Amino acid sequence: MAATRRRYQPRPQRVTGWYVEDTHTGRVWAGLTRPGALQLADHLNRNA
């Protein structure tokens, strides 16, 4: 049985800020603060 992984992953950017990546399509929401990225990923994962 494979481990479950969330579709929308919040990740840190190289220089500053955070982004959320859709692991199915590769779509990215960039330019977020850490709390904003976590909140967006949580919201998207609930509706996925």
N, C-alpha and C positions, 0 to 999 in steps of 0.2 A: 504494500500500500504506500503510495507516494505521499510525501508531506504536502500539506496545503500551502499555497503561496497566494498572497493577495494580488489581484490584477493590477491595481494602481499602487505604485511604490514611491514613497517620498525619498528623495536622495539629495545629498549636498552637492552644490555646484563647485567647480574647482576654485574659483576666486572668491565669490561671495554669494550668499543666498542659497535657496533650495529650489528644487523642481520636483514635479510629480510626473512619472512616466507610466503610460499604459503599456504593460508588458505584452499585450496581445497585438496591438497595432503599431506601437512605437511612438504614438502621439505624446507630446511633452507640453506641460504647463510650466513655464519658467518664470523666474523673477519673484519668487515668493520668500517670505520669512519662514523660519522653521515651524512656528505654530500654524501659520497659514497653510503650509504644505501638508502638515499632519491632518489638519481639519479638512482640507480638500480631498485628500486621499481617503480618509474615513468616510466622507460623504459619498464619494464615487463608488467605493467598495460596497457600501450599504445598498446602493441602487444598481449594482452590476448583476 
